[in-house]
């Protein structure tokens, strides 16, 4: 309720051109709330509000905006305002702008960039799209091992004024090879007459610039670090990746996986900024592909029309069987995909996992099979009960193994295992389940 009052107050102040009141109202608003406030305004009001923000607020708010909202603001800013803004932005945000913004906007930015900053951005763009190099920025503090602690502290005070994250201080030699990464508290607690090398402990974590950005997510999560240094193949410090960058990556990866598991091609922008046509194209291809695959299931039913007509009660259990098989496969696939993503299990452990899941599958299929036999017996008699129960046992056991092994196969084929989830698993298991069901019916019912 309070946020709504502030938003209304800011809107009224903008309409009344009371800029002092606007500046006072927004000065204490946290950046995430300020972003929501800005996006909720009319386009004509957004630029007016943005211009009364402090330089630090402008940088943080702009960095947090979606690409569409960034383009809207840049279209309204003067060249001088734009030049000042992009100069204040971290290098990773600058690089992201060149990738996400429309061509005519990036062309204008190229003309406004400082040559040194533009050269740095171009170097970052040379790294693969999903690499750590695209995420890193040059906002870090480095000291030398032979410096006195007093020298290092003076350097930290001087350089730290314009740097957002100074929790970790990096130690490099004269050729910028990374030697150590130390928490700021070690410098604060050390004697000022000691040299930096005395407080060095040497074990540290780093990333190579060409590594996949998901490696940064797992490494930072595992070691609970606010930032990780990025080095080249020779160990030279190139930049750092911070927690907020990695958090954005983790959120994007999780969103992509959710979309893939629902048979939706990953959206390149947020749902709010996606057009109807864009959403349509991301879904229709998968839906048509699944229709074609489901034709296999309908073909199987048609080929066993004689069995169905002679024992119509068999038709009652088709949804039960294929639904149970699909659910079992999705459960096991989801467990495997998540465990592989968090590195709880490794690819070379597939056989051990298969044995473990075989034991679990036996328990599941026995329980489900007995329940299905009871239902079949009361609905269709002894023979139908055996058909339904036996199919449930074999189908649940098979579906469980398919769900386990398919993610491993997809990773070996360099495909995202997320596509092995709901739609693909259920479609495969549906066809297998129908084949088993009618084969057992033909055998038992003669």
PETAGI-V502721 format. One record per residue. N is the residue number from 1. RES is the residue in three letters. PHI is phi in whole degrees, -180 to 180 (999 if undefined). PSI is psi as a letter, one per 20 degrees, with the letter a starting at -180 (none if undefined). OMEGA is omega in degrees with one decimal (NA if undefined). Layout:
BEGIN
<<N RES PHI PSI OMEGA> <N RES PHI PSI OMEGA>>
END
This chain:
BEGIN
<<1 UNK 999 h 179.9> <2 UNK -65 g -179.8> <3 UNK -62 h -179.9> <4 UNK -64 h 179.3> <5 UNK -65 g 178.7> <6 UNK -62 g -179.8> <7 UNK -61 g 178.9> <8 UNK -63 h -179.8> <9 UNK -65 g 179.3> <10 UNK -65 g 178.9> <11 UNK -62 g 178.9> <12 UNK -65 g 179.6> <13 UNK -66 h 177.6> <14 UNK -66 g 179.3> <15 UNK -62 h 179.9> <16 UNK -86 i -178.9> <17 UNK 58 k 178.1> <18 UNK -93 m -170.9> <19 UNK -69 h 177.4> <20 UNK -63 g 179.3> <21 UNK -67 h 177.9> <22 UNK -62 g -178.7> <23 UNK -61 h 180.0> <24 UNK -69 h -177.5> <25 UNK -68 h -174.0> <26 UNK -91 i -173.8> <27 UNK -63 h -176.5> <28 UNK -104 j -177.9> <29 UNK -83 p 176.8> <30 UNK -60 q -175.5> <31 UNK -56 g 180.0> <32 UNK -59 h 178.3> <33 UNK -70 h 179.0> <34 UNK -68 h 176.4> <35 UNK -63 g 178.6> <36 UNK -61 h 179.1> <37 UNK -64 g -178.9> <38 UNK -64 g -177.6> <39 UNK -65 h -179.1> <40 UNK -76 i -179.6> <41 UNK -85 r 171.8> <42 UNK -66 q -177.0> <43 UNK -57 h -179.8> <44 UNK -67 h -179.8> <45 UNK -86 h -177.6> <46 UNK -60 g -177.2> <47 UNK -68 h 178.3> <48 UNK -67 g 177.8> <49 UNK -67 g -176.7> <50 UNK -61 h -176.1> <51 UNK -72 i 179.4> <52 UNK -92 i 178.1> <53 UNK -74 q 173.6> <54 UNK -71 r -179.7> <55 UNK -60 h 179.2> <56 UNK -66 g 177.4> <57 UNK -64 g 177.8> <58 UNK -56 g -178.3> <59 UNK -62 g -175.8> <60 UNK -70 g 179.8> <61 UNK -67 g -179.1> <62 UNK -62 h -179.8> <63 UNK -63 h -175.8> <64 UNK -91 i -176.2> <65 UNK -79 q 170.9> <66 UNK -69 q -175.7> <67 UNK -59 h 179.3> <68 UNK -62 g -179.6> <69 UNK -68 h 175.5> <70 UNK -63 g -178.9> <71 UNK -63 h 179.5> <72 UNK -63 g -179.5> <73 UNK -66 g -178.5> <74 UNK -62 h 179.6> <75 UNK -67 h -176.9> <76 UNK -97 i -178.5> <77 UNK -77 q 174.8> <78 UNK -73 r 179.3> <79 UNK -61 g -178.9> <80 UNK -68 g 177.4> <81 UNK -63 g 179.4> <82 UNK -65 g 179.9> <83 UNK -61 g 179.2> <84 UNK -65 g -178.4> <85 UNK -65 g -175.4> <86 UNK -70 h 175.5> <87 UNK -67 h -178.7> <88 UNK -78 i -174.2> <89 UNK -74 q 172.8> <90 UNK -62 q -175.4> <91 UNK -63 h 180.0> <92 UNK -69 h 176.5> <93 UNK -70 h 176.7> <94 UNK -59 g -180.0> <95 UNK -63 g -179.7> <96 UNK -62 h 178.2> <97 UNK -61 g -178.2> <98 UNK -66 h -179.4> <99 UNK -81 h -169.4> <100 UNK -94 h -172.5> <101 UNK -78 q 178.5> <102 UNK -59 q -174.8> <103 UNK -59 g -177.6> <104 UNK -68 h 178.0> <105 UNK -74 g -179.9> <106 UNK -66 h 177.5> <107 UNK -63 g 177.4> <108 UNK -66 h -178.8> <109 UNK -64 h 179.8> <110 UNK -57 h -179.3> <111 UNK -73 i -177.2> <112 UNK -99 i -177.0> <113 UNK -69 q 169.5> <114 UNK -65 p -177.5> <115 UNK -53 h -179.7> <116 UNK -67 g 178.4> <117 UNK -65 g -179.6> <118 UNK -63 h 178.0> <119 UNK -64 h 179.2> <120 UNK -66 g 179.1> <121 UNK -63 g -180.0> <122 UNK -63 h 177.1> <123 UNK -65 g 178.6> <124 UNK -67 h 179.8> <125 UNK -69 i 177.9> <126 UNK -72 i 179.3> <127 UNK -77 q 178.4> <128 UNK -56 q -172.1> <129 UNK -59 g -176.4> <130 UNK -97 j -174.5> <131 UNK -92 r 176.4> <132 UNK -63 h -178.3> <133 UNK -58 h 178.8> <134 UNK -72 h -176.0> <135 UNK -93 h -169.6> <136 UNK -72 q 173.4> <137 UNK -136 r -173.1> <138 UNK -96 j -179.5> <139 UNK -89 n 177.9> <140 UNK -148 r 179.1> <141 UNK -120 p 178.6> <142 UNK -123 q 178.1> <143 UNK -128 r -180.0> <144 UNK -102 q -177.9> <145 UNK -66 h -177.7> <146 UNK -91 j 176.6> <147 UNK -74 q 168.9> <148 UNK -74 q 179.0> <149 UNK -58 h 179.0> <150 UNK -62 h 176.8> <151 UNK -65 g -178.7> <152 UNK -64 g 179.7> <153 UNK -65 h 177.9> <154 UNK -64 g 178.1> <155 UNK -65 g 179.4> <156 UNK -63 g 179.4> <157 UNK -64 h -178.1> <158 UNK -71 g -174.9> <159 UNK -83 h -174.1> <160 UNK -73 i -178.8> <161 UNK -62 h -175.4> <162 UNK -107 j -177.8> <163 UNK -116 p -174.5> <164 UNK -76 g -175.5> <165 UNK -113 o 179.1> <166 UNK -124 k 179.8> <167 UNK -66 h -178.8> <168 UNK -115 p 177.0> <169 UNK -111 p -174.3> <170 UNK -103 p -179.6> <171 UNK -108 p 180.0> <172 UNK -130 q 174.3> <173 UNK -87 a -175.1> <174 UNK -67 i 177.8> <175 UNK -102 j 175.4> <176 UNK 68 k 170.6> <177 UNK -75 p -177.5> <178 UNK -73 p -178.8> <179 UNK -108 h -177.2> <180 UNK -160 r 175.3> <181 UNK -133 o -172.9> <182 UNK -120 q 175.0> <183 UNK -70 q -178.0> <184 UNK -58 h -176.1> <185 UNK -62 h 178.7> <186 UNK -63 h 178.9> <187 UNK -73 h -178.7> <188 UNK -68 h -176.0> <189 UNK -86 i -176.7> <190 UNK -79 r 175.1> <191 UNK -73 p -174.6> <192 UNK -67 h -179.6> <193 UNK -88 i 177.7> <194 UNK -77 q 174.8> <195 UNK -91 q -177.1> <196 UNK -60 h -177.6> <197 UNK -62 h -179.7> <198 UNK -72 h -179.1> <199 UNK -98 j -179.7> <200 UNK -74 p 177.3> <201 UNK -114 i 171.8> <202 UNK 73 g 178.6> <203 UNK -63 p 178.1> <204 UNK -155 r 179.6> <205 UNK -107 q 176.8> <206 UNK -145 r 178.9> <207 UNK -126 q 171.6> <208 UNK -90 q -172.4> <209 UNK -61 h -176.9> <210 UNK -89 i 178.8> <211 UNK -70 q 178.8> <212 UNK -66 q -176.1> <213 UNK -65 h 176.2> <214 UNK -66 h 175.8> <215 UNK -63 h 178.6> <216 UNK -63 g 179.3> <217 UNK -61 g -177.2> <218 UNK -67 h -178.4> <219 UNK -66 g -178.4> <220 UNK -69 h 177.8> <221 UNK -68 g -177.1> <222 UNK -66 g -174.4> <223 UNK -101 j 174.7> <224 UNK 53 l -177.5> <225 UNK -111 q 178.1> <226 UNK -78 i -179.5> <227 UNK -158 q 177.4> <228 UNK -131 p 177.4> <229 UNK -75 q 178.8> <230 UNK -115 p -177.5> <231 UNK -124 r 173.6> <232 UNK -90 a -176.8> <233 UNK -63 h -179.0> <234 UNK -97 j 178.8> <235 UNK 84 j 178.2> <236 UNK -80 p -178.6> <237 UNK -70 p -179.0> <238 UNK -104 h -177.0> <239 UNK 175 a 178.8> <240 UNK -136 q 171.9> <241 UNK -116 p -175.4> <242 UNK -100 r -175.9> <243 UNK -60 g -177.6> <244 UNK -65 h 175.9> <245 UNK -65 g -178.4> <246 UNK -68 h 178.1> <247 UNK -62 g 177.0> <248 UNK -62 g 178.5> <249 UNK -64 g -179.7> <250 UNK -60 h 179.3> <251 UNK -67 g 179.0> <252 UNK -64 g -179.4> <253 UNK -65 g 179.0> <254 UNK -65 h 178.4> <255 UNK -65 g 178.2> <256 UNK -61 g -180.0> <257 UNK -65 g 177.4> <258 UNK -61 g -179.0> <259 UNK -67 g 179.5> <260 UNK -66 h 179.9> <261 UNK -67 h 177.3> <262 UNK -98 j -179.8> <263 UNK 61 l 174.4> <264 UNK -126 p 176.1> <265 UNK -63 p -175.3> <266 UNK -55 p 177.1> <267 UNK -78 p -179.7> <268 UNK -83 i 176.5> <269 UNK -139 r -177.9> <270 UNK -67 q 179.2> <271 UNK -59 h -177.9> <272 UNK -62 h -177.6> <273 UNK -97 j 179.1> <274 UNK -90 p 179.1> <275 UNK -78 r 177.4> <276 UNK -60 g -179.3> <277 UNK -64 g 179.0> <278 UNK -62 g 178.6> <279 UNK -64 h 179.5> <280 UNK -62 g -177.1> <281 UNK -68 h 179.6> <282 UNK -75 i -175.0> <283 UNK -111 h -169.2> <284 UNK -65 h -179.1> <285 UNK -61 g 178.0> <286 UNK -63 g -178.2> <287 UNK -63 g 177.5> <288 UNK -66 g 179.4> <289 UNK -63 g 179.6> <290 UNK -70 h 174.6> <291 UNK -62 g -179.8> <292 UNK -62 g 179.4> <293 UNK -69 h -179.7> <294 UNK -69 i 174.7> <295 UNK -62 h 176.6> <296 UNK -62 g 179.9> <297 UNK -62 g 179.7> <298 UNK -66 h 177.2> <299 UNK -66 h 177.8> <300 UNK -64 g 178.9> <301 UNK -62 g -178.9> <302 UNK -64 h -177.8> <303 UNK -72 i 177.8> <304 UNK -108 k -178.3> <305 UNK -59 h -178.6> <306 UNK -63 g 179.2> <307 UNK -65 g 179.7> <308 UNK -62 g -178.4> <309 UNK -70 h -179.8> <310 UNK -84 h 178.1> <311 UNK -140 m -172.3> <312 UNK -62 h -179.6> <313 UNK -64 h 177.1> <314 UNK -60 h -177.9> <315 UNK -64 h -177.0> <316 UNK -65 h -170.7> <317 UNK -101 i 179.6> <318 UNK -60 g 179.0> <319 UNK -61 h 180.0> <320 UNK -62 g -175.0> <321 UNK -71 g -177.2> <322 UNK -69 h 175.7> <323 UNK -67 g 179.5> <324 UNK -66 g 178.5> <325 UNK -63 g 179.1> <326 UNK -62 g 179.3> <327 UNK -63 h 178.8> <328 UNK -64 g 179.5> <329 UNK -63 g 179.9> <330 UNK -66 g 178.4> <331 UNK -59 g -177.1> <332 UNK -67 h 178.6> <333 UNK -64 g 180.0> <334 UNK -63 g 178.2> <335 UNK -62 g -178.5> <336 UNK -68 g -177.7> <337 UNK -60 g -179.0> <338 UNK -68 g -179.7> <339 UNK -66 h 176.8> <340 UNK -68 h -178.4> <341 UNK -66 h -179.2> <342 UNK -92 j 178.5> <343 UNK 62 k 171.6> <344 UNK -66 h 176.3> <345 UNK -127 q -179.0> <346 UNK -113 r -178.3> <347 UNK -60 h -177.1> <348 UNK -74 i 178.2> <349 UNK -98 j -172.5> <350 UNK -61 h -177.2> <351 UNK -69 g 178.0> <352 UNK -62 g 178.4> <353 UNK -66 h -179.5> <354 UNK -63 g 177.1> <355 UNK -63 g -179.7> <356 UNK -62 g -178.7> <357 UNK -73 h 174.8> <358 UNK -65 g 176.5> <359 UNK -63 g 177.9> <360 UNK -64 h -180.0> <361 UNK -63 h 177.9> <362 UNK -63 g 178.1> <363 UNK -65 g -179.3> <364 UNK -64 g -174.4> <365 UNK -69 h 177.5> <366 UNK -66 g 179.1> <367 UNK -62 g -179.8> <368 UNK -67 h -178.1> <369 UNK -66 g 178.4> <370 UNK -63 g 178.6> <371 UNK -62 g 179.9> <372 UNK -67 h 177.9> <373 UNK -62 g 178.9> <374 UNK -61 g 179.2> <375 UNK -63 g 179.9> <376 UNK -65 h -180.0> <377 UNK -63 g -177.2> <378 UNK -72 h -177.1> <379 UNK -95 h -173.9> <380 UNK -133 i 179.8> <381 UNK 104 a -174.4> <382 UNK -63 g -175.5> <383 UNK -66 g 177.1> <384 UNK -63 h 177.4> <385 UNK -60 g 177.7> <386 UNK -65 g 179.2> <387 UNK -61 g -177.2> <388 UNK -67 g -178.5> <389 UNK -65 g -179.8> <390 UNK -65 g 177.9> <391 UNK -62 g 179.9> <392 UNK -62 g -179.4> <393 UNK -62 g -176.6> <394 UNK -67 g -176.6> <395 UNK -67 g -178.6> <396 UNK -63 g 178.9> <397 UNK -63 g -179.4> <398 UNK -66 g -179.2> <399 UNK -61 h 179.0> <400 UNK -63 g 179.6> <401 UNK -70 h 177.3> <402 UNK -61 g 179.4> <403 UNK -64 h 179.8> <404 UNK -76 g -169.5> <405 UNK -83 h -175.7> <406 UNK -61 g 177.1> <407 UNK -60 h 178.0> <408 UNK -64 g 179.8> <409 UNK -64 g -178.5> <410 UNK -64 h 178.3> <411 UNK -65 g 177.0> <412 UNK -61 h 178.9> <413 UNK -86 j -179.7> <414 UNK 62 k 175.8> <415 UNK -113 q 179.8> <416 UNK -73 p -178.7> <417 UNK -66 i 179.6> <418 UNK -60 h -179.7> <419 UNK -72 i 179.5> <420 UNK -83 j -175.1> <421 UNK -81 b -163.6> <422 UNK -39 f -172.0> <423 UNK -63 g -176.7> <424 UNK -68 g -179.4> <425 UNK -61 g -176.8> <426 UNK -63 h 179.9> <427 UNK -67 g 178.0> <428 UNK -64 g -176.9> <429 UNK -69 h 176.5> <430 UNK -57 g -178.3> <431 UNK -65 g 178.1> <432 UNK -62 g -178.5> <433 UNK -63 g 179.4> <434 UNK -67 g 177.4> <435 UNK -61 g 178.8> <436 UNK -63 g -175.2> <437 UNK -59 g -176.9> <438 UNK -74 h 176.1> <439 UNK -67 g 177.1> <440 UNK -67 h 178.8> <441 UNK -65 g 179.7> <442 UNK -64 h -178.2> <443 UNK -76 g -174.6> <444 UNK -76 g -179.1> <445 UNK -84 i 178.1> <446 UNK 59 none NA>>
END
